[in-house]
Amino acid sequence: DVVVDLDAMLECMSPAILKIAYELAYYWLGQDYLLTKTARGIRDFFYSFLYLEDYESNSVWPTHTNIYYNTDGEISNSHTATLKVEDDKIVCEINLFNFIVANITVCETLPPTGVLENKTMTIFI
């Protein structure tokens, strides 16, 4: 029998999921996204995560993140990412196989226009 520690697996995957959200925010919001406070915080987190030996004691999770297992739905054959506005913040929702779900604030402020079209990308496996 194979036993998997789901909490440990989720903890290991969380930085990778954050990186996906960061890259998609840049892709969808453009170059100006890199100048936001949230983007700088995420980059600083990854710098310390990758290059500092004691990153755990020095790093603070850079943005509001909720990553959890969806135990109610059926497993799917796809990954979906959606960029949307929630409470005047830009959030990236990532859904992996309809099993791991993440809601990550990628920007604390709306674009100057105050308008953002929801964007969705789905990858089928």
RODREN-863575 format. One record per residue: residue in one letter; x, y, z of N, C-alpha, C in turn. Coordinates in nm, 3 decimals. Example, Ala and Ser with C-alpha at 12.3 -4.5 7.8 and 13.67 -1.06 7.14 Angstrom:
<nodes>
+------+---------+---------+---------+---------+---------+---------+---------+---------+---------+
! type !     n.x !     n.y !     n.z !    ca.x !    ca.y !    ca.z !     c.x !     c.y !     c.z !
+------+---------+---------+---------+---------+---------+---------+---------+---------+---------+
!    a !   1.319 !  -0.569 !   0.780 !   1.230 !  -0.450 !   0.780 !   1.320 !  -0.330 !   0.780 !
!    s !   1.285 !  -0.225 !   0.708 !   1.367 !  -0.106 !   0.714 !   1.290 !   0.003 !   0.787 !
+------+---------+---------+---------+---------+---------+---------+---------+---------+---------+
</nodes>
This chain:
<nodes>
+------+---------+---------+---------+---------+---------+---------+---------+---------+---------+
! type !     n.x !     n.y !     n.z !    ca.x !    ca.y !    ca.z !     c.x !     c.y !     c.z !
+------+---------+---------+---------+---------+---------+---------+---------+---------+---------+
!    d !   0.083 !  -0.119 !   0.000 !   0.000 !   0.000 !   0.000 !   0.088 !   0.126 !   0.000 !
!    v !   0.042 !   0.224 !  -0.072 !   0.109 !   0.353 !  -0.076 !   0.029 !   0.450 !   0.010 !
!    v !   0.097 !   0.517 !   0.101 !   0.032 !   0.615 !   0.188 !   0.088 !   0.752 !   0.150 !
!    v !  -0.003 !   0.847 !   0.126 !   0.037 !   0.983 !   0.087 !  -0.008 !   1.079 !   0.196 !
!    d !   0.083 !   1.161 !   0.242 !   0.051 !   1.266 !   0.338 !   0.003 !   1.387 !   0.257 !
!    l !  -0.129 !   1.404 !   0.248 !  -0.185 !   1.509 !   0.164 !  -0.147 !   1.649 !   0.212 !
!    d !  -0.139 !   1.669 !   0.342 !  -0.101 !   1.802 !   0.393 !   0.042 !   1.836 !   0.353 !
!    a !   0.132 !   1.739 !   0.365 !   0.271 !   1.763 !   0.326 !   0.281 !   1.786 !   0.175 !
!    m !   0.202 !   1.712 !   0.098 !   0.203 !   1.729 !  -0.047 !   0.155 !   1.869 !  -0.083 !
!    l !   0.049 !   1.916 !  -0.020 !  -0.004 !   2.049 !  -0.047 !   0.098 !   2.157 !  -0.008 !
!    e !   0.165 !   2.138 !   0.103 !   0.267 !   2.235 !   0.147 !   0.380 !   2.243 !   0.045 !
!    c !   0.420 !   2.129 !  -0.011 !   0.527 !   2.128 !  -0.112 !   0.482 !   2.190 !  -0.243 !
!    m !   0.355 !   2.175 !  -0.277 !   0.304 !   2.225 !  -0.404 !   0.269 !   2.373 !  -0.401 !
!    s !   0.248 !   2.429 !  -0.283 !   0.200 !   2.567 !  -0.272 !   0.289 !   2.669 !  -0.342 !
!    p !   0.421 !   2.665 !  -0.327 !   0.503 !   2.762 !  -0.401 !   0.488 !   2.749 !  -0.553 !
!    a !   0.474 !   2.628 !  -0.603 !   0.456 !   2.609 !  -0.748 !   0.323 !   2.667 !  -0.794 !
!    i !   0.220 !   2.651 !  -0.715 !   0.089 !   2.707 !  -0.749 !   0.094 !   2.860 !  -0.746 !
!    l !   0.164 !   2.916 !  -0.647 !   0.183 !   3.060 !  -0.641 !   0.256 !   3.111 !  -0.765 !
!    k !   0.357 !   3.037 !  -0.809 !   0.434 !   3.077 !  -0.928 !   0.344 !   3.075 !  -1.052 !
!    i !   0.257 !   2.978 !  -1.064 !   0.162 !   2.973 !  -1.176 !   0.074 !   3.098 !  -1.175 !
!    a !   0.021 !   3.133 !  -1.059 !  -0.065 !   3.251 !  -1.048 !   0.011 !   3.378 !  -1.086 !
!    y !   0.134 !   3.390 !  -1.040 !   0.218 !   3.507 !  -1.071 !   0.241 !   3.518 !  -1.222 !
!    e !   0.278 !   3.407 !  -1.284 !   0.306 !   3.408 !  -1.429 !   0.180 !   3.440 !  -1.510 !
!    l !   0.066 !   3.385 !  -1.469 !  -0.058 !   3.414 !  -1.542 !  -0.101 !   3.559 !  -1.521 !
!    a !  -0.080 !   3.613 !  -1.403 !  -0.112 !   3.755 !  -1.380 !  -0.029 !   3.842 !  -1.473 !
!    y !   0.098 !   3.811 !  -1.486 !   0.185 !   3.887 !  -1.577 !   0.136 !   3.871 !  -1.721 !
!    y !   0.104 !   3.749 !  -1.760 !   0.057 !   3.722 !  -1.896 !  -0.070 !   3.800 !  -1.928 !
!    w !  -0.164 !   3.801 !  -1.833 !  -0.293 !   3.864 !  -1.859 !  -0.294 !   4.014 !  -1.830 !
!    l !  -0.217 !   4.062 !  -1.734 !  -0.220 !   4.203 !  -1.696 !  -0.111 !   4.286 !  -1.762 !
!    g !  -0.006 !   4.220 !  -1.810 !   0.098 !   4.291 !  -1.882 !   0.212 !   4.339 !  -1.794 !
!    q !   0.303 !   4.411 !  -1.858 !   0.427 !   4.457 !  -1.797 !   0.404 !   4.539 !  -1.670 !
!    d !   0.299 !   4.621 !  -1.666 !   0.274 !   4.704 !  -1.548 !   0.248 !   4.622 !  -1.423 !
!    y !   0.202 !   4.499 !  -1.440 !   0.177 !   4.413 !  -1.323 !   0.304 !   4.397 !  -1.240 !
!    l !   0.419 !   4.389 !  -1.306 !   0.545 !   4.366 !  -1.236 !   0.581 !   4.479 !  -1.140 !
!    l !   0.520 !   4.595 !  -1.157 !   0.547 !   4.711 !  -1.071 !   0.458 !   4.717 !  -0.948 !
!    t !   0.361 !   4.627 !  -0.938 !   0.268 !   4.631 !  -0.825 !   0.335 !   4.579 !  -0.698 !
!    k !   0.282 !   4.623 !  -0.586 !   0.334 !   4.580 !  -0.456 !   0.323 !   4.428 !  -0.439 !
!    t !   0.213 !   4.371 !  -0.484 !   0.192 !   4.227 !  -0.469 !   0.293 !   4.150 !  -0.552 !
!    a !   0.315 !   4.191 !  -0.677 !   0.412 !   4.122 !  -0.763 !   0.552 !   4.130 !  -0.703 !
!    r !   0.589 !   4.246 !  -0.650 !   0.721 !   4.259 !  -0.585 !   0.732 !   4.167 !  -0.465 !
!    g !   0.625 !   4.157 !  -0.388 !   0.625 !   4.069 !  -0.271 !   0.641 !   3.923 !  -0.310 !
!    i !   0.575 !   3.883 !  -0.418 !   0.587 !   3.744 !  -0.465 !   0.730 !   3.719 !  -0.513 !
!    r !   0.787 !   3.812 !  -0.588 !   0.926 !   3.795 !  -0.635 !   1.023 !   3.786 !  -0.517 !
!    d !   1.006 !   3.873 !  -0.418 !   1.092 !   3.868 !  -0.300 !   1.080 !   3.734 !  -0.228 !
!    f !   0.958 !   3.682 !  -0.219 !   0.936 !   3.552 !  -0.157 !   1.015 !   3.445 !  -0.232 !
!    f !   1.005 !   3.444 !  -0.364 !   1.075 !   3.341 !  -0.440 !   1.226 !   3.357 !  -0.434 !
!    y !   1.274 !   3.480 !  -0.428 !   1.417 !   3.499 !  -0.413 !   1.465 !   3.435 !  -0.283 !
!    s !   1.396 !   3.463 !  -0.174 !   1.437 !   3.406 !  -0.045 !   1.416 !   3.255 !  -0.044 !
!    f !   1.310 !   3.208 !  -0.107 !   1.280 !   3.065 !  -0.113 !   1.390 !   2.991 !  -0.187 !
!    l !   1.441 !   3.050 !  -0.295 !   1.539 !   2.982 !  -0.380 !   1.683 !   3.004 !  -0.336 !
!    y !   1.714 !   3.120 !  -0.279 !   1.855 !   3.154 !  -0.259 !   1.900 !   3.167 !  -0.115 !
!    l !   1.811 !   3.172 !  -0.020 !   1.852 !   3.186 !   0.119 !   1.834 !   3.054 !   0.192 !
!    e !   1.936 !   3.011 !   0.261 !   1.929 !   2.882 !   0.330 !   1.823 !   2.881 !   0.440 !
!    d !   1.804 !   2.992 !   0.507 !   1.707 !   2.996 !   0.617 !   1.579 !   3.067 !   0.575 !
!    y !   1.534 !   3.041 !   0.451 !   1.417 !   3.111 !   0.397 !   1.292 !   3.092 !   0.482 !
!    e !   1.278 !   2.977 !   0.547 !   1.155 !   2.953 !   0.623 !   1.140 !   3.053 !   0.737 !
!    s !   1.249 !   3.088 !   0.802 !   1.238 !   3.181 !   0.913 !   1.231 !   3.327 !   0.865 !
!    n !   1.276 !   3.351 !   0.742 !   1.278 !   3.489 !   0.693 !   1.162 !   3.523 !   0.599 !
!    s !   1.097 !   3.424 !   0.546 !   0.995 !   3.449 !   0.444 !   0.856 !   3.453 !   0.504 !
!    v !   0.781 !   3.550 !   0.458 !   0.641 !   3.560 !   0.493 !   0.564 !   3.535 !   0.364 !
!    w !   0.459 !   3.455 !   0.372 !   0.380 !   3.428 !   0.252 !   0.336 !   3.563 !   0.196 !
!    p !   0.362 !   3.591 !   0.069 !   0.354 !   3.729 !   0.019 !   0.215 !   3.783 !  -0.011 !
!    t !   0.115 !   3.701 !  -0.014 !  -0.017 !   3.748 !  -0.052 !  -0.123 !   3.655 !   0.005 !
!    h !  -0.247 !   3.703 !   0.009 !  -0.355 !   3.618 !   0.060 !  -0.371 !   3.496 !  -0.031 !
!    t !  -0.362 !   3.379 !   0.029 !  -0.367 !   3.254 !  -0.047 !  -0.453 !   3.154 !   0.029 !
!    n !  -0.540 !   3.088 !  -0.044 !  -0.620 !   2.981 !   0.013 !  -0.609 !   2.862 !  -0.083 !
!    i !  -0.537 !   2.759 !  -0.040 !  -0.519 !   2.640 !  -0.123 !  -0.576 !   2.523 !  -0.044 !
!    y !  -0.660 !   2.445 !  -0.110 !  -0.728 !   2.337 !  -0.038 !  -0.763 !   2.223 !  -0.133 !
!    y !  -0.799 !   2.111 !  -0.073 !  -0.846 !   1.996 !  -0.151 !  -0.997 !   2.005 !  -0.167 !
!    n !  -1.043 !   1.982 !  -0.289 !  -1.186 !   1.975 !  -0.317 !  -1.226 !   1.829 !  -0.308 !
!    t !  -1.288 !   1.792 !  -0.201 !  -1.327 !   1.652 !  -0.182 !  -1.471 !   1.626 !  -0.225 !
!    d !  -1.539 !   1.729 !  -0.274 !  -1.679 !   1.714 !  -0.312 !  -1.701 !   1.678 !  -0.458 !
!    g !  -1.606 !   1.714 !  -0.543 !  -1.627 !   1.696 !  -0.686 !  -1.558 !   1.573 !  -0.740 !
!    e !  -1.588 !   1.544 !  -0.866 !  -1.522 !   1.434 !  -0.934 !  -1.392 !   1.484 !  -0.995 !
!    i !  -1.294 !   1.397 !  -1.000 !  -1.166 !   1.430 !  -1.062 !  -1.190 !   1.457 !  -1.211 !
!    s !  -1.126 !   1.561 !  -1.263 !  -1.141 !   1.594 !  -1.405 !  -1.009 !   1.569 !  -1.477 !
!    n !  -1.011 !   1.586 !  -1.607 !  -0.889 !   1.568 !  -1.687 !  -0.833 !   1.702 !  -1.733 !
!    s !  -0.851 !   1.806 !  -1.650 !  -0.807 !   1.938 !  -1.693 !  -0.759 !   2.022 !  -1.574 !
!    h !  -0.686 !   2.126 !  -1.610 !  -0.647 !   2.232 !  -1.516 !  -0.710 !   2.360 !  -1.568 !
!    t !  -0.760 !   2.442 !  -1.477 !  -0.822 !   2.568 !  -1.516 !  -0.765 !   2.680 !  -1.430 !
!    a !  -0.740 !   2.794 !  -1.494 !  -0.698 !   2.914 !  -1.421 !  -0.790 !   3.027 !  -1.465 !
!    t !  -0.839 !   3.104 !  -1.369 !  -0.927 !   3.217 !  -1.398 !  -0.877 !   3.338 !  -1.322 !
!    l !  -0.872 !   3.450 !  -1.391 !  -0.838 !   3.578 !  -1.329 !  -0.968 !   3.656 !  -1.314 !
!    k !  -0.997 !   3.703 !  -1.193 !  -1.124 !   3.771 !  -1.169 !  -1.109 !   3.875 !  -1.059 !
!    v !  -1.209 !   3.960 !  -1.046 !  -1.211 !   4.062 !  -0.942 !  -1.296 !   4.013 !  -0.826 !
!    e !  -1.240 !   4.021 !  -0.706 !  -1.313 !   3.988 !  -0.584 !  -1.279 !   4.094 !  -0.480 !
!    d !  -1.380 !   4.163 !  -0.428 !  -1.359 !   4.265 !  -0.324 !  -1.252 !   4.367 !  -0.364 !
!    d !  -1.261 !   4.417 !  -0.486 !  -1.168 !   4.518 !  -0.538 !  -1.023 !   4.470 !  -0.544 !
!    k !  -1.002 !   4.340 !  -0.548 !  -0.870 !   4.281 !  -0.564 !  -0.875 !   4.188 !  -0.685 !
!    i !  -0.759 !   4.164 !  -0.744 !  -0.753 !   4.071 !  -0.857 !  -0.704 !   3.937 !  -0.803 !
!    v !  -0.784 !   3.835 !  -0.828 !  -0.759 !   3.701 !  -0.773 !  -0.742 !   3.603 !  -0.889 !
!    c !  -0.646 !   3.512 !  -0.873 !  -0.629 !   3.404 !  -0.968 !  -0.677 !   3.276 !  -0.901 !
!    e !  -0.775 !   3.212 !  -0.961 !  -0.823 !   3.085 !  -0.910 !  -0.764 !   2.976 !  -0.998 !
!    i !  -0.698 !   2.881 !  -0.936 !  -0.636 !   2.770 !  -1.007 !  -0.702 !   2.641 !  -0.959 !
!    n !  -0.743 !   2.559 !  -1.054 !  -0.809 !   2.434 !  -1.023 !  -0.733 !   2.323 !  -1.096 !
!    l !  -0.673 !   2.233 !  -1.019 !  -0.595 !   2.123 !  -1.076 !  -0.674 !   1.992 !  -1.062 !
!    f !  -0.715 !   1.938 !  -1.174 !  -0.791 !   1.813 !  -1.180 !  -0.920 !   1.817 !  -1.098 !
!    n !  -0.970 !   1.936 !  -1.067 !  -1.087 !   1.953 !  -0.980 !  -1.064 !   1.888 !  -0.844 !
!    f !  -0.937 !   1.882 !  -0.804 !  -0.902 !   1.823 !  -0.676 !  -0.828 !   1.923 !  -0.587 !
!    i !  -0.734 !   1.995 !  -0.644 !  -0.663 !   2.099 !  -0.570 !  -0.711 !   2.234 !  -0.623 !
!    v !  -0.758 !   2.319 !  -0.533 !  -0.811 !   2.450 !  -0.571 !  -0.733 !   2.556 !  -0.495 !
!    a !  -0.696 !   2.662 !  -0.565 !  -0.623 !   2.772 !  -0.502 !  -0.688 !   2.904 !  -0.542 !
!    n !  -0.704 !   2.992 !  -0.447 !  -0.746 !   3.130 !  -0.470 !  -0.634 !   3.219 !  -0.418 !
!    i !  -0.568 !   3.290 !  -0.510 !  -0.450 !   3.368 !  -0.475 !  -0.470 !   3.512 !  -0.519 !
!    t !  -0.457 !   3.605 !  -0.425 !  -0.464 !   3.747 !  -0.460 !  -0.334 !   3.782 !  -0.532 !
!    v !  -0.346 !   3.823 !  -0.659 !  -0.227 !   3.857 !  -0.738 !  -0.208 !   4.008 !  -0.749 !
!    c !  -0.310 !   4.085 !  -0.711 !  -0.296 !   4.230 !  -0.714 !  -0.397 !   4.291 !  -0.617 !
!    e !  -0.348 !   4.380 !  -0.532 !  -0.432 !   4.441 !  -0.430 !  -0.518 !   4.555 !  -0.484 !
!    t !  -0.488 !   4.600 !  -0.606 !  -0.563 !   4.712 !  -0.664 !  -0.607 !   4.677 !  -0.805 !
!    l !  -0.715 !   4.741 !  -0.848 !  -0.764 !   4.723 !  -0.983 !  -0.682 !   4.807 !  -1.081 !
!    p !  -0.687 !   4.775 !  -1.209 !  -0.619 !   4.860 !  -1.307 !  -0.676 !   5.002 !  -1.302 !
!    p !  -0.603 !   5.101 !  -1.358 !  -0.651 !   5.240 !  -1.354 !  -0.792 !   5.256 !  -1.409 !
!    t !  -0.831 !   5.173 !  -1.503 !  -0.966 !   5.183 !  -1.558 !  -1.071 !   5.133 !  -1.460 !
!    g !  -1.027 !   5.056 !  -1.360 !  -1.120 !   4.999 !  -1.264 !  -1.199 !   4.882 !  -1.321 !
!    v !  -1.165 !   4.842 !  -1.443 !  -1.238 !   4.736 !  -1.511 !  -1.139 !   4.626 !  -1.547 !
!    l !  -1.180 !   4.505 !  -1.527 !  -1.098 !   4.391 !  -1.565 !  -1.191 !   4.283 !  -1.618 !
!    e !  -1.165 !   4.239 !  -1.739 !  -1.242 !   4.128 !  -1.793 !  -1.192 !   4.000 !  -1.729 !
!    n !  -1.286 !   3.913 !  -1.688 !  -1.244 !   3.782 !  -1.639 !  -1.175 !   3.709 !  -1.752 !
!    k !  -1.069 !   3.639 !  -1.719 !  -0.994 !   3.563 !  -1.818 !  -0.984 !   3.421 !  -1.767 !
!    t !  -0.997 !   3.324 !  -1.857 !  -0.990 !   3.184 !  -1.818 !  -0.904 !   3.108 !  -1.918 !
!    m !  -0.825 !   3.018 !  -1.866 !  -0.744 !   2.930 !  -1.949 !  -0.767 !   2.787 !  -1.897 !
!    t !  -0.795 !   2.695 !  -1.988 !  -0.813 !   2.555 !  -1.951 !  -0.716 !   2.470 !  -2.030 !
!    i !  -0.650 !   2.378 !  -1.961 !  -0.559 !   2.285 !  -2.025 !  -0.613 !   2.145 !  -2.000 !
!    f !  -0.636 !   2.072 !  -2.107 !  -0.686 !   1.933 !  -2.095 !  -0.569 !   1.836 !  -2.101 !
!    i !  -0.572 !   1.739 !  -2.013 !  -0.466 !   1.640 !  -2.006 !  -0.507 !   1.516 !  -2.084 !
+------+---------+---------+---------+---------+---------+---------+---------+---------+---------+
</nodes>
